[in-house]
Amino acid sequence: MCPVPETAPHAALVTRACELMDTAPTPPSLAQLAAHVGLSPYHFHRLFKRFTGLTPKAYADARRAQRVREQLKPGGSVTDAVYEAGFNSNSRFYQSSNQRLGMKPLQFRNGGAQVSIRFALGRCSLGDILVAGSERGVCAILLGDDPEQLLHELQDSFPQAELIGADAAFEQWVAQVVGFVEAPGIGLDLPLDVRGTAFQERVWQALRSIPVGSTASYAEVARLIGAPTATRAVAQACGANRLAVAIPCHRVVRSDGALSGYRWGVERKRRLLEREAH
């Protein structure tokens, strides 16, 4: 197991700060957050990043982006969604919209309309693999036994996006991803387009800190991100991961070490862990 220090009081402080950011109509300042949990801004900043892998500002930005995603429904007003999410001006949101949503707000609202996503299907030792990328980086690594089903899964994620077959440059990305799947120890030197809720991004960041060849339990990951009671939510975040191996949710196991709950099948999870153990 990946050891997680028993720092429950500190975890509770981080959880309180996250709850404040989750409910505040506008993001609290660093000084306000620190005062809320009774720490100096310097020590609070270090503690928060240690537990979540994010700075308080990055967490607040992710939380607001989540609110925008929730508000941006077909036919809805982008302006209303921006202000409901706590941005005090359209311009501030639009400056960061591509980074936080992966596309322009109207495109996100319309299911990825006018967004191009390149993809390629192939084979690896774990079966069929689909790799997809946006202009920001690799946005999906999907594993399965049916190429058509993998393509449907990608289409469901971005129903209005333009899906484009891979060109020669993207084929090199695919080769790197397949090489990484076969030998995780080499690392993956490609940009990732990670899109999730603020909580999911905290979990995924923690998963990427688990070393190759190690595992952690769902409860340990929950404590690591400062949310010790959120074991079930951690499992749900693992299940929502679209970047197989790159975000190594296969390294999360039950408290007794048993394997369970892998989006691409427990047998693939077992094979990945056996491969990484050698």
C-alpha positions in Angstrom: 0.0 0.0 0.0 1.0 3.6 -0.6 1.6 5.1 2.9 -0.6 8.1 3.8 0.3 10.0 6.9 -2.2 10.2 9.7 -2.8 13.9 9.8 -6.6 13.9 10.4 -6.6 17.4 12.0 -4.9 19.0 9.0 -7.1 17.1 6.6 -10.2 18.4 8.5 -8.8 22.0 8.0 -8.4 21.5 4.3 -11.9 20.0 4.1 -13.4 23.1 5.9 -11.6 25.4 3.4 -12.9 23.4 0.4 -16.4 23.5 1.8 -16.1 27.3 2.1 -14.9 27.6 -1.5 -17.7 25.2 -2.6 -20.5 27.4 -1.1 -19.1 30.9 -1.3 -20.8 33.1 -4.0 -17.4 34.5 -4.9 -14.0 32.9 -4.3 -12.6 33.8 -0.8 -9.1 35.3 -0.8 -6.2 33.4 0.5 -6.2 35.5 3.7 -9.9 34.8 4.2 -9.4 31.1 3.8 -6.5 31.0 6.2 -8.4 33.0 8.8 -11.4 30.6 8.4 -9.2 27.7 9.5 -7.0 29.6 11.9 -3.7 29.5 10.1 -1.4 32.0 8.5 -1.8 32.4 4.7 1.7 30.9 4.2 1.1 27.8 6.2 -2.4 27.4 4.9 -1.2 27.6 1.3 1.5 24.9 1.9 -0.9 22.6 3.7 -3.7 22.9 1.1 -1.3 22.1 -1.8 0.2 19.2 0.2 -3.2 17.6 0.7 -4.9 18.4 -2.7 -2.1 18.8 -5.1 -3.7 22.1 -6.1 -3.2 25.7 -4.9 -6.3 27.2 -3.3 -6.7 29.5 -6.4 -6.5 26.5 -8.7 -9.1 24.7 -6.6 -11.4 27.7 -6.6 -11.0 28.1 -10.4 -11.9 24.4 -10.9 -14.9 24.8 -8.7 -16.2 27.8 -10.6 -15.6 26.0 -13.9 -17.6 23.1 -12.6 -20.5 25.5 -11.8 -20.3 26.9 -15.4 -20.4 23.3 -16.8 -23.5 22.6 -14.7 -25.2 25.8 -15.9 -24.2 25.6 -19.6 -27.2 23.6 -20.9 -28.5 23.7 -24.4 -30.5 26.9 -24.9 -29.1 28.5 -21.7 -27.5 31.9 -21.4 -23.7 31.9 -21.2 -23.7 35.2 -19.4 -26.1 33.9 -16.8 -24.0 30.8 -16.3 -20.8 32.9 -15.9 -22.3 35.1 -13.2 -24.1 32.2 -11.4 -20.7 30.5 -11.2 -19.2 33.5 -9.3 -17.3 35.3 -12.0 -17.7 39.0 -11.6 -17.3 39.7 -15.3 -17.6 38.0 -18.7 -14.0 39.0 -19.6 -12.4 37.2 -16.6 -14.2 34.0 -17.4 -13.5 34.1 -21.2 -9.8 34.6 -20.5 -9.7 31.2 -18.8 -12.6 29.4 -20.6 -10.5 27.4 -23.0 -8.2 26.2 -20.2 -11.0 25.2 -17.9 -13.6 23.9 -20.4 -11.2 22.8 -23.2 -13.2 24.9 -25.7 -15.3 28.0 -25.9 -18.3 28.2 -23.6 -20.8 28.1 -26.5 -19.1 25.1 -27.9 -19.2 23.3 -24.5 -22.8 24.2 -24.1 -23.6 22.6 -27.5 -21.8 19.3 -26.7 -18.5 20.2 -28.4 -20.0 21.8 -31.5 -17.3 23.2 -33.9 -14.6 21.4 -31.9 -12.3 19.0 -33.7 -11.1 15.9 -31.8 -8.6 13.6 -33.5 -8.7 10.0 -32.7 -7.2 6.6 -33.7 -8.1 3.0 -32.9 -5.5 0.4 -32.4 -4.5 -2.7 -30.5 -2.3 -3.3 -27.5 -1.6 -6.1 -25.2 -4.8 -5.2 -23.2 -7.0 -5.4 -26.2 -8.4 -2.6 -28.3 -7.4 1.0 -27.6 -8.8 4.4 -28.6 -6.7 7.5 -28.2 -8.2 10.9 -28.8 -6.8 14.4 -28.6 -8.0 18.0 -28.6 -6.0 21.1 -29.4 -5.0 21.0 -25.7 -3.7 17.4 -25.5 -4.8 13.8 -25.1 -8.4 13.9 -23.9 -9.2 10.2 -23.9 -7.4 6.8 -23.6 -10.1 4.1 -23.7 -9.6 0.4 -23.5 -12.0 -2.4 -24.5 -12.8 -5.4 -26.6 -14.9 -3.7 -29.3 -13.5 -0.8 -31.4 -17.0 0.3 -32.3 -18.0 0.5 -28.7 -15.0 2.6 -27.9 -15.9 5.0 -30.7 -19.5 5.3 -29.3 -18.0 6.1 -25.9 -16.0 8.9 -27.4 -19.1 10.2 -29.3 -21.2 10.1 -26.1 -18.6 12.4 -24.4 -18.7 14.9 -27.2 -21.9 14.3 -29.2 -21.5 17.5 -31.4 -17.7 17.5 -31.9 -16.2 16.8 -35.2 -14.3 13.5 -34.9 -11.4 13.3 -37.3 -9.3 10.2 -38.1 -5.7 10.5 -37.1 -3.1 12.1 -39.3 0.6 11.2 -39.3 1.5 13.6 -36.4 -1.3 12.2 -34.2 -0.3 8.6 -35.0 3.0 9.4 -33.2 1.0 10.4 -30.2 -0.8 7.1 -30.4 2.5 5.2 -30.6 3.7 7.0 -27.5 0.5 6.1 -25.6 0.6 2.5 -26.6 4.3 2.3 -25.6 3.3 3.8 -22.2 0.6 1.2 -21.7 3.0 -1.6 -22.4 5.8 -0.1 -20.2 4.4 2.4 -17.7 7.8 3.0 -16.2 8.9 5.0 -19.2 6.4 7.8 -18.5 4.2 9.7 -20.9 5.6 12.9 -22.2 2.5 14.3 -23.8 0.1 17.1 -22.8 -3.1 15.9 -21.2 -6.5 17.5 -21.6 -8.0 16.7 -18.2 -11.6 17.8 -17.7 -13.6 17.1 -14.6 -15.2 18.6 -11.6 -13.1 20.2 -8.9 -13.3 17.1 -6.7 -12.5 14.8 -9.6 -9.4 16.8 -10.5 -8.2 16.6 -6.9 -8.6 12.8 -7.0 -6.9 12.5 -10.3 -4.0 14.6 -9.2 -3.6 12.4 -6.2 -3.7 9.3 -8.3 -0.8 10.6 -10.4 1.3 10.8 -7.3 1.1 7.1 -6.6 4.4 5.6 -7.8 4.6 2.9 -10.5 4.5 -0.4 -8.7 2.5 0.9 -5.7 -1.1 1.0 -4.8 -3.4 2.9 -2.4 -6.8 2.2 -1.1 -9.8 4.4 -1.8 -9.8 5.5 1.9 -6.1 6.4 1.6 -6.8 8.6 -1.4 -9.7 10.2 0.4 -7.4 11.1 3.3 -4.7 12.3 0.9 -7.0 14.9 -0.6 -8.3 16.0 2.7 -11.7 14.4 2.5 -11.5 11.3 4.7 -15.2 10.5 4.6 -15.4 10.7 0.8 -14.3 7.1 0.0 -17.4 6.5 -2.2 -16.9 9.8 -4.1 -13.2 8.8 -4.7 -14.4 5.6 -6.3 -16.8 7.5 -8.5 -14.1 9.8 -9.6 -11.9 6.8 -10.5 -14.8 5.5 -12.6 -15.2 8.8 -14.4 -11.6 8.9 -15.5 -11.3 8.8 -19.3 -7.5 8.7 -19.4 -6.6 5.0 -18.8 -3.1 4.5 -17.3 -2.2 8.2 -17.8 -4.4 8.9 -14.7 -3.6 5.6 -13.0 -6.9 4.7 -11.3 -5.9 1.0 -11.7 -3.5 1.6 -8.7 -6.5 2.1 -6.3 -7.6 -1.0 -4.5 -9.9 -2.0 -1.7 -8.6 -1.6 1.9 -8.0 -5.3 2.1 -5.9 -5.2 -1.1 -8.6 -6.8 -3.3 -9.2 -5.6 -6.8 -12.5 -4.0 -7.7 -14.2 -1.4 -9.7 -12.1 -0.7 -12.8 -13.8 1.1 -15.7 -12.1 -1.2 -18.2 -12.4 -4.5 -16.4 -10.9 -6.0 -13.3 -8.8 -8.4 -15.4 -7.1 -5.5 -17.1 -6.5 -3.9 -13.8 -4.8 -7.1 -12.5 -2.6 -7.3 -15.6 -1.5 -3.6 -15.3 -0.6 -4.0 -11.6 1.3 -7.3 -12.3 3.2 -5.5 -15.1 4.1 -2.6 -12.9 5.3 -4.9 -10.1 8.1 -6.3 -12.2 
